[in-house]
Amino acid sequence: MNTQELIEQYCKSNKVQDLAKLLSENKVGGDVHISGLIGSQDAFVAAAIFKSTDFNHLFIVNEKEEAAYFQNDLKSLLGQKDVFFFPDSFKRPQGFEEIKNNNVMLRAETINRLNNPNSRAELAVTYPEALFEKVVLPKTLSGNIISIKTNDTINLDGIMELFVMYGFVRTDFVYEPGQFALRGGILDIYSYGNEKPYRIELFGNEVDSIRIFDPETQLSERKLLQVNIIPNIETQFESNEKISLLEFLPENTLLWLKDWDVIHEQLTEQEDDLASFLSAFKQNEIQH
């Protein structure tokens, strides 16, 4: 029996079908505790419930490495379906001063998809340190997306000024999120909301074509009719424009918690670490 046949068996099991029915009919009326799962059974049950419902699903596990493994299990079980990873923004734990652009991109990609009204159902996996960071308000995100379509006429100078205002940096070649480059009639832009950058070919001020390209080889991969360019959502907006990811989630989101006590403890530790960091930073400012 292969993996896909096994997941279908889970989907057909009475317990999974009963739970999926209760969730779909909104008859749970509170928390549901699932116990007795060993190994990768939690991923099989989660994948089966996803296949049997129309909800968004957010999985909060206890730590970053566990989240990465769980995401990989779900991707293996669900085939072509995207399973988003929602990390913390920083290069190292409790290193609040050093942001990692690739992590910011993954966060932006996740909330952009969760905020997309045309998405049927999405899955994302996260952990306490990532959950601790706030995210931009849905209306703020929607109002600061730059949309470019094929055959659009654009003001090139104006759009590059907008890129800079949104925290993008001009370079000769783009290889990481937050960069853009202009060479002749080719505008490359690496959005914070997509895994790979976009190449916009211009004929004068008209958008002739849009393609995704590989930042390592610089070779185009496939054509697009429209792209949405998302700024750095972690640094470009004021704190009063941000909320918890749990507040951001659409109403039709099913929340899975691996161990609430562990998660709560980790969130409390994050609060203490941030307070210590801010105190040390303030003291350093005073000394200088």
C-alpha positions as a LaTeX table, in Angstrom:
\begin{tabular}{lrrr}
\hline
Residue & $x$ (\AA) & $y$ (\AA) & $z$ (\AA) \\
\hline
Met1 & 0.00 & 0.00 & 0.00 \\
Asn2 & 1.50 & 3.35 & $-1.03$ \\
Thr3 & 1.14 & 6.68 & 0.77 \\
Gln4 & $-1.82$ & 7.90 & $-1.27$ \\
Glu5 & $-3.75$ & 4.68 & $-0.73$ \\
Leu6 & $-3.02$ & 4.95 & 2.98 \\
Ile7 & $-4.26$ & 8.54 & 3.21 \\
Glu8 & $-7.45$ & 7.50 & 1.44 \\
Gln9 & $-7.96$ & 4.84 & 4.11 \\
Tyr10 & $-7.68$ & 7.53 & 6.75 \\
Cys11 & $-10.24$ & 9.66 & 4.87 \\
Lys12 & $-12.67$ & 6.73 & 4.86 \\
Ser13 & $-12.25$ & 5.88 & 8.55 \\
Asn14 & $-15.35$ & 6.41 & 10.70 \\
Lys15 & $-13.53$ & 8.57 & 13.27 \\
Val16 & $-12.13$ & 10.95 & 10.67 \\
Gln17 & $-15.46$ & 11.17 & 8.84 \\
Asp18 & $-17.36$ & 11.84 & 12.07 \\
Leu19 & $-14.91$ & 14.57 & 13.10 \\
Ala20 & $-14.94$ & 16.16 & 9.62 \\
Lys21 & $-18.75$ & 16.18 & 9.69 \\
Leu22 & $-18.85$ & 17.82 & 13.12 \\
Leu23 & $-16.37$ & 20.48 & 12.03 \\
Ser24 & $-18.14$ & 21.17 & 8.72 \\
Glu25 & $-21.50$ & 21.50 & 10.45 \\
Asn26 & $-19.94$ & 23.64 & 13.21 \\
Lys27 & $-21.27$ & 21.31 & 15.90 \\
Val28 & $-18.09$ & 20.86 & 17.92 \\
Gly29 & $-18.93$ & 23.67 & 20.34 \\
Gly30 & $-15.45$ & 23.81 & 21.85 \\
Asp31 & $-12.07$ & 22.18 & 21.76 \\
Val32 & $-11.43$ & 18.69 & 20.40 \\
His33 & $-8.64$ & 16.61 & 21.92 \\
Ile34 & $-7.05$ & 13.92 & 19.75 \\
Ser35 & $-4.83$ & 11.45 & 21.59 \\
Gly36 & $-3.11$ & 8.12 & 20.97 \\
Leu37 & $-1.35$ & 9.20 & 17.77 \\
Ile38 & 2.21 & 7.98 & 17.27 \\
Gly39 & 4.90 & 8.68 & 14.68 \\
Ser40 & 3.48 & 10.52 & 11.67 \\
Gln41 & $-0.14$ & 9.65 & 12.45 \\
Asp42 & $-0.84$ & 13.28 & 13.39 \\
Ala43 & 0.06 & 14.33 & 9.83 \\
Phe44 & $-2.12$ & 11.58 & 8.34 \\
Val45 & $-5.12$ & 12.62 & 10.44 \\
Ala46 & $-4.55$ & 16.31 & 9.67 \\
Ala47 & $-4.24$ & 15.63 & 5.93 \\
Ala48 & $-7.37$ & 13.48 & 5.95 \\
Ile49 & $-9.37$ & 16.18 & 7.79 \\
Phe50 & $-8.11$ & 18.78 & 5.32 \\
Lys51 & $-9.18$ & 16.66 & 2.35 \\
Ser52 & $-12.61$ & 16.21 & 3.95 \\
Thr53 & $-13.34$ & 19.89 & 4.79 \\
Asp54 & $-13.19$ & 23.36 & 3.23 \\
Phe55 & $-11.36$ & 25.15 & 6.05 \\
Asn56 & $-8.05$ & 26.93 & 6.25 \\
His57 & $-5.80$ & 25.04 & 8.67 \\
Leu58 & $-3.08$ & 26.51 & 10.90 \\
Phe59 & $-0.87$ & 24.02 & 12.75 \\
Ile60 & 1.07 & 25.33 & 15.77 \\
Val61 & 3.67 & 22.82 & 16.94 \\
Asn62 & 6.16 & 23.13 & 19.78 \\
Glu63 & 9.37 & 24.17 & 18.02 \\
Lys64 & 10.85 & 25.24 & 14.69 \\
Glu65 & 12.49 & 21.94 & 13.71 \\
Glu66 & 9.33 & 20.02 & 14.50 \\
Ala67 & 7.35 & 22.48 & 12.36 \\
Ala68 & 9.67 & 21.91 & 9.40 \\
Tyr69 & 9.29 & 18.12 & 9.68 \\
Phe70 & 5.51 & 18.39 & 10.02 \\
Gln71 & 5.27 & 20.65 & 6.98 \\
Asn72 & 7.32 & 18.13 & 5.00 \\
Asp73 & 5.02 & 15.28 & 6.09 \\
Leu74 & 1.92 & 17.22 & 5.01 \\
Lys75 & 3.48 & 18.13 & 1.64 \\
Ser76 & 4.28 & 14.45 & 1.02 \\
Leu77 & 0.74 & 13.38 & 1.88 \\
Leu78 & $-1.08$ & 16.12 & $-0.04$ \\
Gly79 & 0.97 & 16.04 & $-3.24$ \\
Gln80 & 0.68 & 19.26 & $-5.23$ \\
Lys81 & $-1.14$ & 21.21 & $-2.52$ \\
Asp82 & 0.89 & 24.10 & $-1.06$ \\
Val83 & 1.67 & 23.78 & 2.63 \\
Phe84 & 3.06 & 27.10 & 3.84 \\
Phe85 & 5.76 & 27.50 & 6.47 \\
Phe86 & 5.37 & 30.54 & 8.73 \\
Pro87 & 8.74 & 31.17 & 10.45 \\
Asp88 & 10.01 & 33.90 & 12.74 \\
Ser89 & 11.76 & 36.79 & 10.96 \\
Phe90 & 15.16 & 36.57 & 12.57 \\
Lys91 & 18.49 & 35.01 & 11.63 \\
Arg92 & 18.96 & 33.46 & 15.07 \\
Pro93 & 16.74 & 32.78 & 18.11 \\
Gln94 & 16.14 & 35.87 & 20.25 \\
Gly95 & 18.32 & 37.86 & 17.83 \\
Phe96 & 15.71 & 40.54 & 17.35 \\
Glu97 & 18.07 & 42.92 & 15.55 \\
Glu98 & 18.92 & 40.72 & 12.53 \\
Ile99 & 16.12 & 40.00 & 10.07 \\
Lys100 & 16.41 & 37.22 & 7.50 \\
Asn101 & 14.81 & 38.26 & 4.19 \\
Asn102 & 13.91 & 34.72 & 3.15 \\
Asn103 & 11.96 & 34.26 & 6.38 \\
Val104 & 10.15 & 37.57 & 5.83 \\
Met105 & 9.25 & 36.32 & 2.35 \\
Leu106 & 7.79 & 33.08 & 3.75 \\
Arg107 & 5.73 & 35.04 & 6.30 \\
Ala108 & 4.43 & 37.41 & 3.61 \\
Glu109 & 3.63 & 34.54 & 1.26 \\
Thr110 & 1.61 & 32.80 & 3.97 \\
Ile111 & $-0.49$ & 35.75 & 5.09 \\
Asn112 & $-1.04$ & 36.85 & 1.49 \\
Arg113 & $-2.49$ & 33.45 & 0.64 \\
Leu114 & $-4.58$ & 33.31 & 3.82 \\
Asn115 & $-5.91$ & 36.78 & 2.97 \\
Asn116 & $-6.82$ & 35.78 & $-0.61$ \\
Pro117 & $-10.63$ & 35.51 & $-0.92$ \\
Asn118 & $-10.22$ & 33.33 & $-4.02$ \\
Ser119 & $-8.35$ & 30.59 & $-2.12$ \\
Arg120 & $-10.53$ & 27.57 & $-1.35$ \\
Ala121 & $-8.57$ & 26.33 & 1.64 \\
Glu122 & $-4.96$ & 26.74 & 2.75 \\
Leu123 & $-2.57$ & 25.06 & 5.18 \\
Ala124 & 0.22 & 26.67 & 7.17 \\
Val125 & 2.57 & 25.37 & 9.85 \\
Thr126 & 4.17 & 27.54 & 12.52 \\
Tyr127 & 5.67 & 27.49 & 16.03 \\
Pro128 & 5.61 & 29.79 & 19.12 \\
Glu129 & 8.54 & 32.09 & 18.24 \\
Ala130 & 6.95 & 32.85 & 14.86 \\
Leu131 & 3.49 & 33.23 & 16.35 \\
Phe132 & 4.86 & 35.76 & 18.85 \\
Glu133 & 5.56 & 38.31 & 16.09 \\
Lys134 & 2.62 & 40.39 & 14.96 \\
Val135 & 1.52 & 40.67 & 11.33 \\
Val136 & 0.15 & 43.53 & 9.29 \\
Leu137 & $-3.61$ & 44.21 & 9.26 \\
Pro138 & $-5.44$ & 42.56 & 6.33 \\
Lys139 & $-6.67$ & 45.95 & 5.02 \\
Thr140 & $-3.13$ & 47.37 & 5.27 \\
Leu141 & $-1.73$ & 44.41 & 3.35 \\
Ser142 & $-4.39$ & 44.68 & 0.65 \\
Gly143 & $-3.86$ & 48.45 & 0.34 \\
Asn144 & $-0.09$ & 48.21 & $-0.15$ \\
Ile145 & 0.15 & 45.52 & $-2.81$ \\
Ile146 & 1.55 & 46.68 & $-6.16$ \\
Ser147 & $-0.28$ & 44.92 & $-9.00$ \\
Ile148 & 1.20 & 44.81 & $-12.50$ \\
Lys149 & $-0.53$ & 43.20 & $-15.49$ \\
Thr150 & 0.53 & 42.40 & $-19.02$ \\
Asn151 & $-0.33$ & 45.28 & $-21.39$ \\
Asp152 & $-0.41$ & 47.78 & $-18.51$ \\
Thr153 & 1.19 & 51.17 & $-19.15$ \\
Ile154 & 3.39 & 52.07 & $-16.19$ \\
Asn155 & 5.39 & 55.08 & $-15.01$ \\
Leu156 & 8.78 & 53.40 & $-14.64$ \\
Asp157 & 10.38 & 56.13 & $-12.52$ \\
Gly158 & 7.30 & 56.31 & $-10.33$ \\
Ile159 & 7.13 & 52.58 & $-9.73$ \\
Met160 & 10.84 & 52.38 & $-8.86$ \\
Glu161 & 10.36 & 55.23 & $-6.36$ \\
Leu162 & 7.50 & 53.21 & $-4.88$ \\
Phe163 & 9.74 & 50.15 & $-4.60$ \\
Val164 & 12.31 & 52.19 & $-2.66$ \\
Met165 & 9.59 & 53.64 & $-0.41$ \\
Tyr166 & 8.46 & 50.09 & 0.35 \\
Gly167 & 11.95 & 49.04 & 1.41 \\
Phe168 & 13.26 & 47.47 & $-1.79$ \\
Val169 & 16.92 & 48.00 & $-2.73$ \\
Arg170 & 18.17 & 48.54 & $-6.28$ \\
Thr171 & 20.93 & 46.11 & $-7.33$ \\
Asp172 & 22.58 & 44.93 & $-10.54$ \\
Phe173 & 20.97 & 41.49 & $-10.24$ \\
Val174 & 18.27 & 40.26 & $-7.86$ \\
Tyr175 & 18.99 & 37.17 & $-5.82$ \\
Glu176 & 16.98 & 37.63 & $-2.60$ \\
Pro177 & 13.63 & 39.16 & $-1.53$ \\
Gly178 & 13.62 & 42.96 & $-1.30$ \\
Gln179 & 15.73 & 43.68 & $-4.40$ \\
Phe180 & 14.97 & 45.09 & $-7.84$ \\
Ala181 & 17.08 & 45.74 & $-10.95$ \\
Leu182 & 16.60 & 47.58 & $-14.23$ \\
Arg183 & 18.60 & 46.66 & $-17.34$ \\
Gly184 & 17.40 & 48.22 & $-20.55$ \\
Gly185 & 13.77 & 47.23 & $-20.95$ \\
Ile186 & 13.86 & 44.51 & $-18.29$ \\
Leu187 & 12.68 & 45.19 & $-14.74$ \\
Asp188 & 13.41 & 42.42 & $-12.22$ \\
Ile189 & 11.70 & 42.53 & $-8.83$ \\
Tyr190 & 11.90 & 40.03 & $-5.95$ \\
Ser191 & 8.64 & 40.41 & $-4.04$ \\
Tyr192 & 8.38 & 39.43 & $-0.38$ \\
Gly193 & 5.28 & 37.42 & $-1.28$ \\
Asn194 & 6.65 & 34.93 & $-3.78$ \\
Glu195 & 9.24 & 32.17 & $-3.71$ \\
Lys196 & 10.95 & 33.39 & $-6.89$ \\
Pro197 & 11.41 & 36.85 & $-8.48$ \\
Tyr198 & 9.53 & 38.34 & $-11.42$ \\
Arg199 & 10.96 & 39.57 & $-14.71$ \\
Ile200 & 8.90 & 42.33 & $-16.35$ \\
Glu201 & 9.77 & 42.98 & $-20.00$ \\
Leu202 & 8.85 & 46.47 & $-21.18$ \\
Phe203 & 8.18 & 47.89 & $-24.62$ \\
Gly204 & 8.55 & 51.59 & $-23.89$ \\
Asn205 & 6.26 & 52.08 & $-20.89$ \\
Glu206 & 4.03 & 49.12 & $-21.76$ \\
Val207 & 4.31 & 45.77 & $-19.97$ \\
Asp208 & 5.06 & 43.34 & $-22.79$ \\
Ser209 & 5.39 & 40.17 & $-20.69$ \\
Ile210 & 5.85 & 38.95 & $-17.11$ \\
Arg211 & 7.76 & 35.84 & $-16.16$ \\
Ile212 & 8.96 & 34.05 & $-13.05$ \\
Phe213 & 12.70 & 33.40 & $-13.16$ \\
Asp214 & 15.30 & 31.44 & $-11.21$ \\
Pro215 & 17.52 & 33.83 & $-9.17$ \\
Glu216 & 20.46 & 31.40 & $-9.34$ \\
Thr217 & 20.52 & 30.84 & $-13.11$ \\
Gln218 & 18.72 & 34.12 & $-14.02$ \\
Leu219 & 16.73 & 32.06 & $-16.57$ \\
Ser220 & 13.01 & 32.65 & $-17.12$ \\
Glu221 & 10.68 & 29.78 & $-16.22$ \\
Arg222 & 7.06 & 30.56 & $-17.05$ \\
Lys223 & 4.79 & 33.39 & $-18.13$ \\
Leu224 & 2.25 & 35.16 & $-15.92$ \\
Leu225 & $-0.57$ & 37.53 & $-16.80$ \\
Gln226 & $-0.42$ & 39.46 & $-13.52$ \\
Val227 & 1.77 & 39.75 & $-10.43$ \\
Asn228 & 1.18 & 41.18 & $-6.96$ \\
Ile229 & 4.31 & 42.67 & $-5.39$ \\
Ile230 & 4.34 & 42.72 & $-1.60$ \\
Pro231 & 6.64 & 44.98 & 0.47 \\
Asn232 & 8.53 & 43.98 & 3.61 \\
Ile233 & 5.58 & 43.48 & 5.94 \\
Glu234 & 7.84 & 43.22 & 9.00 \\
Thr235 & 9.56 & 46.63 & 8.70 \\
Gln236 & 7.43 & 48.92 & 6.53 \\
Phe237 & 4.42 & 49.38 & 8.80 \\
Glu238 & 3.90 & 50.90 & 12.23 \\
Ser239 & 3.22 & 48.63 & 15.20 \\
Asn240 & $-0.31$ & 50.02 & 15.53 \\
Glu241 & $-1.02$ & 48.58 & 12.07 \\
Lys242 & $-0.18$ & 45.07 & 13.27 \\
Ile243 & $-2.08$ & 42.31 & 15.04 \\
Ser244 & $-1.56$ & 38.73 & 16.16 \\
Leu245 & $-1.64$ & 36.12 & 13.41 \\
Leu246 & $-4.55$ & 34.53 & 15.27 \\
Glu247 & $-6.54$ & 37.77 & 14.84 \\
Phe248 & $-5.53$ & 37.94 & 11.18 \\
Leu249 & $-6.85$ & 34.48 & 10.32 \\
Pro250 & $-10.13$ & 34.26 & 8.37 \\
Glu251 & $-13.14$ & 32.94 & 10.29 \\
Asn252 & $-13.10$ & 29.61 & 8.45 \\
Thr253 & $-9.75$ & 28.61 & 9.96 \\
Leu254 & $-9.24$ & 25.44 & 11.96 \\
Leu255 & $-6.52$ & 25.86 & 14.58 \\
Trp256 & $-4.43$ & 22.83 & 15.56 \\
Leu257 & $-2.25$ & 23.01 & 18.70 \\
Lys258 & 0.34 & 20.32 & 19.43 \\
Asp259 & 0.66 & 21.12 & 23.17 \\
Trp260 & $-0.86$ & 24.34 & 24.51 \\
Asp261 & 1.14 & 24.29 & 27.76 \\
Val262 & 4.44 & 24.13 & 25.86 \\
Ile263 & 3.30 & 26.75 & 23.35 \\
His264 & 2.18 & 29.12 & 26.13 \\
Glu265 & 5.48 & 28.67 & 27.96 \\
Gln266 & 7.45 & 29.45 & 24.80 \\
Leu267 & 5.37 & 32.58 & 24.13 \\
Thr268 & 5.99 & 33.77 & 27.70 \\
Glu269 & 9.74 & 33.21 & 27.24 \\
Gln270 & 9.62 & 35.27 & 24.04 \\
Glu271 & 8.01 & 38.16 & 25.94 \\
Asp272 & 10.77 & 38.02 & 28.57 \\
Asp273 & 13.52 & 37.79 & 25.93 \\
Leu274 & 12.12 & 40.78 & 24.02 \\
Ala275 & 11.85 & 42.83 & 27.21 \\
Ser276 & 15.50 & 42.04 & 28.04 \\
Phe277 & 16.59 & 42.92 & 24.51 \\
Leu278 & 14.75 & 46.26 & 24.56 \\
Ser279 & 16.12 & 47.10 & 28.00 \\
Ala280 & 19.70 & 46.38 & 26.87 \\
Phe281 & 19.17 & 48.33 & 23.66 \\
Lys282 & 17.83 & 51.35 & 25.56 \\
Gln283 & 20.73 & 51.24 & 28.00 \\
Asn284 & 23.21 & 51.11 & 25.11 \\
Glu285 & 21.49 & 54.14 & 23.52 \\
Ile286 & 21.83 & 56.10 & 26.76 \\
Gln287 & 25.55 & 55.30 & 27.03 \\
His288 & 26.17 & 56.51 & 23.50 \\
\hline
\end{tabular}
